[in-house]
Amino acid sequence: MDLGIRGKRALVCASSKGLGRGCAEALAEAGVNVVLNARGAEALEATAAEIREKYDVSVETVAADVTTPDGLAKVLGVAGQVDILVTNAGGPPPGSWTDWDRDNFIAALDANMLTPIALIKALVPSMMDRGWGRVVNITSVSVKAPIPVLGLSNAARTGLTGYVAGTSRQVAGSGVTINNLLPGLHDTDRLVSLDNLAVEASGKSLEEVRAEKYASIPSGRYGTAAEFGATCAFMCSQHAGFMVGQNVLLDGGATVSTM
């Protein structure tokens, strides 16, 4: 399928690896010129070089922590006017509700709610002026089914979800769509690290740890960054103009819900 976005310009945050990279690659495959952002310059430049060579599109990079005021300004300065925005940031650490204080919540809100909102406010007005734009926020299954040990993430990402629910409907008439993409368990470096920690804690083999997790997913496996990216690219395509304010769950059926 031709996604109809060849020649568009996209900013993809946290895109040197994992799900963000999957989104950047899928957009590049569709002919989109991409601006990649991540904190680590070395991994970022390596990813950029691979995408340039494979897809023959323009790839710019900006190494910065977009969750800080200086980093945000740096990213926006390089990005300029974009047609597509994919927001993404790692979640706050797990813990217990009795341990978190105000500072913990402020940090979570900065990363997983306020930064995406700041990017939307900075970049969507010019999309509206041009009559076309796409925003996809990578959030989490936790906004559909809260994860007890991830209370900071539950709260911050749900706050962003509420903001998008209202804002998306205010800008849709200008040809701009804003939606959220909710990942479940995907086979990324982050999940490999978590699985290895489970191996150390349980004394089980990696195969046993993964088999137990697979059993909780109706699809019987982890998702891949490539299929996650393909879903993101479709949500950014010309064909998704009637998709407004939606939360697209991509978890292999693990979240048991009728709606």
C-alpha positions as CSV (number, residue, x, y, z in Angstrom):
1,M,0.0,0.0,0.0
2,D,1.2,3.5,-0.9
3,L,0.9,5.5,2.3
4,G,0.8,8.7,0.3
5,I,3.4,10.5,2.5
6,R,6.5,10.4,0.3
7,G,8.4,13.7,0.7
8,K,6.8,14.6,4.1
9,R,9.1,15.6,7.0
10,A,8.8,13.8,10.4
11,L,10.3,14.3,13.8
12,V,10.6,11.0,15.7
13,C,11.7,11.2,19.4
14,A,13.7,8.5,21.2
15,S,14.4,6.9,17.8
16,S,18.0,5.5,18.0
17,K,16.6,2.1,19.0
18,G,13.6,0.1,20.0
19,L,10.0,1.2,19.1
20,G,11.1,4.7,18.1
21,R,13.5,3.4,15.6
22,G,10.9,1.0,14.3
23,C,8.6,4.0,13.6
24,A,11.5,6.0,12.0
25,E,12.4,3.1,9.7
26,A,8.8,2.5,8.6
27,L,8.3,6.2,7.8
28,A,11.6,6.3,5.9
29,E,10.5,3.2,3.9
30,A,7.4,5.2,3.0
31,G,9.6,8.0,1.6
32,V,9.4,10.3,4.6
33,N,12.5,12.5,5.4
34,V,13.1,12.1,9.2
35,V,14.6,14.0,12.0
36,L,15.8,11.5,14.7
37,N,16.2,12.5,18.3
38,A,17.8,10.6,21.2
39,R,20.1,11.3,24.1
40,G,23.0,9.1,23.0
41,A,24.8,10.6,20.0
42,E,26.7,7.4,19.1
43,A,23.7,5.1,18.7
44,L,21.8,8.0,17.1
45,E,24.4,8.5,14.4
46,A,24.7,4.8,13.7
47,T,20.9,4.5,13.2
48,A,20.8,7.5,11.0
49,A,23.5,6.2,8.7
50,E,21.7,2.8,8.4
51,I,18.4,4.5,7.5
52,R,20.0,6.8,5.0
53,E,21.7,3.9,3.2
54,K,18.7,1.6,3.2
55,Y,15.9,4.0,2.3
56,D,17.7,6.9,0.5
57,V,15.8,9.7,2.4
58,S,17.1,12.7,4.2
59,V,18.0,11.9,7.8
60,E,18.9,14.6,10.3
61,T,19.9,14.0,13.9
62,V,19.7,15.9,17.2
63,A,21.3,14.4,20.3
64,A,19.4,15.9,23.2
65,D,17.2,15.1,26.2
66,V,13.9,16.4,24.8
67,T,12.4,16.3,28.3
68,T,14.5,19.2,29.4
69,P,13.9,22.9,28.4
70,D,17.3,23.2,26.7
71,G,16.9,19.8,25.0
72,L,13.4,20.7,23.8
73,A,14.6,23.9,22.3
74,K,17.5,22.2,20.5
75,V,15.2,19.5,19.0
76,L,12.7,22.1,17.8
77,G,15.5,24.2,16.3
78,V,16.6,21.3,14.2
79,A,13.1,20.0,13.3
80,G,11.7,23.3,12.1
81,Q,8.3,22.7,10.4
82,V,7.4,19.1,10.2
83,D,4.3,17.3,8.8
84,I,4.5,14.3,11.2
85,L,5.4,14.2,14.9
86,V,6.0,10.9,16.8
87,T,6.5,11.5,20.5
88,N,8.2,8.9,22.6
89,A,10.1,8.8,25.9
90,G,11.1,6.0,28.3
91,G,8.8,5.5,31.3
92,P,9.7,6.3,34.9
93,P,11.1,3.5,37.1
94,P,8.8,1.0,38.8
95,G,8.1,1.0,42.5
96,S,5.4,1.2,45.2
97,W,2.8,3.8,45.7
98,T,4.1,4.4,49.2
99,D,7.5,5.4,47.9
100,W,6.7,8.1,45.4
101,D,6.7,11.8,46.3
102,R,6.0,15.0,44.5
103,D,9.4,15.2,42.8
104,N,8.9,11.7,41.4
105,F,5.5,12.7,39.9
106,I,6.9,15.9,38.5
107,A,9.7,14.0,36.8
108,A,7.2,11.5,35.3
109,L,4.9,14.3,34.2
110,D,7.7,16.2,32.5
111,A,8.8,13.1,30.5
112,N,5.6,11.4,29.7
113,M,3.0,14.2,29.6
114,L,4.3,17.7,29.5
115,T,7.0,17.1,26.9
116,P,4.6,15.6,24.3
117,I,2.2,18.4,25.0
118,A,5.0,21.0,24.5
119,L,5.9,19.3,21.2
120,I,2.3,19.3,20.1
121,K,1.8,23.0,21.0
122,A,5.0,23.9,19.2
123,L,4.5,22.0,15.9
124,V,0.8,21.5,15.4
125,P,-0.1,25.2,14.6
126,S,2.1,25.2,11.5
127,M,0.5,21.8,10.4
128,M,-2.9,23.4,10.8
129,D,-1.8,26.4,8.7
130,R,-0.7,24.0,5.9
131,G,-3.9,22.0,6.2
132,W,-2.3,18.6,7.0
133,G,-0.5,16.9,9.8
134,R,-0.2,13.7,11.9
135,V,0.8,13.3,15.5
136,V,1.3,9.8,17.1
137,N,2.1,9.6,20.8
138,I,3.7,6.3,21.9
139,T,2.2,5.7,25.3
140,S,1.5,2.3,27.0
141,V,-1.0,-0.4,27.5
142,S,-1.2,1.0,31.1
143,V,-3.6,3.7,30.0
144,K,-6.1,0.9,29.2
145,A,-5.1,-1.4,32.1
146,P,-3.0,0.1,34.8
147,I,0.1,-1.7,35.9
148,P,0.4,-1.5,39.7
149,V,4.2,-1.2,39.9
150,L,4.2,1.5,37.2
151,G,2.0,4.0,39.0
152,L,4.1,7.0,37.9
153,S,3.7,6.0,34.2
154,N,0.0,5.1,34.7
155,A,-0.6,8.6,35.9
156,A,1.5,10.6,33.5
157,R,0.5,8.7,30.4
158,T,-3.2,8.8,31.3
159,G,-2.9,12.6,31.7
160,L,-1.5,12.8,28.2
161,T,-4.3,10.6,26.9
162,G,-6.9,13.0,28.4
163,Y,-5.2,16.0,26.8
164,V,-5.2,14.3,23.4
165,A,-8.8,13.3,23.7
166,G,-9.9,17.0,23.9
167,T,-7.2,18.6,21.7
168,S,-7.4,16.1,18.8
169,R,-11.0,17.0,18.3
170,Q,-10.2,20.7,18.2
171,V,-7.6,20.5,15.5
172,A,-9.1,17.7,13.3
173,G,-11.0,20.2,11.1
174,S,-7.7,21.6,10.0
175,G,-6.6,18.3,8.5
176,V,-4.4,17.4,11.5
177,T,-4.9,14.1,13.4
178,I,-3.6,13.3,16.9
179,N,-3.7,9.7,18.1
180,N,-1.9,7.4,20.6
181,L,-0.2,4.1,20.0
182,L,-0.1,1.8,23.0
183,P,2.6,-0.9,23.0
184,G,2.4,-4.1,24.9
185,L,5.4,-6.4,25.2
186,H,7.8,-5.9,22.2
187,D,11.1,-7.6,21.6
188,T,13.4,-4.6,22.2
189,D,16.6,-4.0,24.1
190,R,14.6,-2.8,27.0
191,L,12.6,-6.0,27.2
192,V,15.7,-8.2,26.8
193,S,17.2,-6.3,29.8
194,L,14.0,-6.9,31.9
195,D,14.0,-10.6,30.9
196,N,17.6,-11.0,31.9
197,L,16.8,-9.4,35.3
198,A,14.0,-11.9,35.7
199,V,16.4,-14.7,34.9
200,E,18.8,-13.5,37.7
201,A,16.0,-13.1,40.2
202,S,14.2,-16.4,39.5
203,G,17.1,-18.7,38.6
204,K,15.1,-19.8,35.6
205,S,16.5,-19.9,32.0
206,L,15.8,-17.1,29.6
207,E,13.7,-19.6,27.6
208,E,11.6,-20.4,30.6
209,V,11.1,-16.8,31.5
210,R,10.0,-15.9,28.0
211,A,7.7,-19.0,27.8
212,E,5.8,-17.8,30.8
213,K,5.4,-14.3,29.3
214,Y,4.4,-15.8,25.9
215,A,1.7,-17.8,27.7
216,S,0.0,-14.5,28.9
217,I,-0.2,-13.2,25.3
218,P,-2.9,-14.7,23.0
219,S,-0.6,-14.2,20.0
220,G,2.0,-16.4,21.9
221,R,5.0,-14.1,21.2
222,Y,6.4,-10.7,21.7
223,G,5.7,-8.0,19.1
224,T,8.5,-6.6,16.9
225,A,9.7,-3.1,16.5
226,A,9.1,-3.5,12.7
227,E,5.4,-4.3,13.0
228,F,5.0,-1.5,15.6
229,G,6.6,0.9,13.2
230,A,4.3,-0.2,10.4
231,T,1.3,0.5,12.5
232,C,2.7,3.9,13.4
233,A,3.4,4.7,9.7
234,F,-0.2,3.8,8.7
235,M,-1.5,6.1,11.5
236,C,0.7,8.8,9.9
237,S,-0.6,8.1,6.4
238,Q,-3.0,9.8,4.0
239,H,-5.4,6.9,4.7
240,A,-5.8,7.7,8.5
241,G,-7.4,11.1,8.1
242,F,-10.6,9.9,9.8
243,M,-8.8,8.5,12.8
244,V,-9.0,11.1,15.5
245,G,-8.2,10.9,19.2
246,Q,-7.9,7.1,19.3
247,N,-5.9,4.8,21.5
248,V,-4.6,2.0,19.3
249,L,-3.6,-1.0,21.4
250,L,-0.8,-3.2,20.0
251,D,-0.3,-6.0,22.5
252,G,-1.0,-9.3,20.9
253,G,-4.4,-9.4,22.7
254,A,-2.9,-9.4,26.2
255,T,-5.1,-6.7,27.5
256,V,-8.5,-8.3,28.2
257,S,-11.1,-5.7,27.3
258,T,-14.3,-5.4,25.2
259,M,-13.7,-1.8,24.3
